[in-house]
Amino acid sequence: MKTRITFAALAAFLMASPAFAQPAAAPTTGPAAGRAIAFNRSLGNCLACHTMKGGDVPSNVGPMLNDMKLRFPDRKVLFQILWDEEKRNPQTVMPAFGKNLILDRRQIEAIIDFLYTL
Ligand code: HEC
């Protein structure tokens, strides 16, 4: 019991020390965050398959992502495509980002914020 208390105290002390302070966190919502997630090769990696304005080494496996607000005025439709495109097209090569836990809800919402700037 005594050891446990000491441990807790030590942990609390360490967490409070500046050495453990987190650097200013990058934003996790909004278009800028969405762009970072979309372009990150180990997160959205959208450029592996899509051409998107501002992206380097884009691809044309999937359709170009442009005029998104015009083409997808209903945000829910975009969310569903990102959550589980297999539902719309069982043959798709696009990963089911939400269903397969590649991205969480907040990340998908941020990507949609970004898509609406394209
Ligand atoms: C492995 C390839 C691949 C990746 C990675 C991928 N997609 Fe797709 N995506 C496709 C293909 C192929 C389609 C065409 C529709 C289909 O196959 O169902 C598509 C369709 C779409 C559509 C519908 C576009 C339209 O005009 O109909 C959107 C929106 C979309 N993708 C967004 C994204 C976003 C955002 C990402 C990154 C988070 C992404 N995709 C990652 C392959 C991919």
Boltz pocket constraint, residues with backbone or C-beta under 6 A from the ligand:
constraints:
  - pocket:
      binder: B
      contacts: [[A, 37], [A, 38], [A, 43], [A, 44], [A, 45], [A, 46], [A, 47], [A, 48], [A, 49], [A, 50], [A, 61], [A, 62], [A, 63], [A, 64], [A, 65], [A, 78], [A, 81], [A, 82], [A, 85], [A, 88], [A, 89], [A, 91], [A, 92], [A, 93], [A, 94], [A, 95], [A, 97], [A, 111]]
      max_distance: 6.0
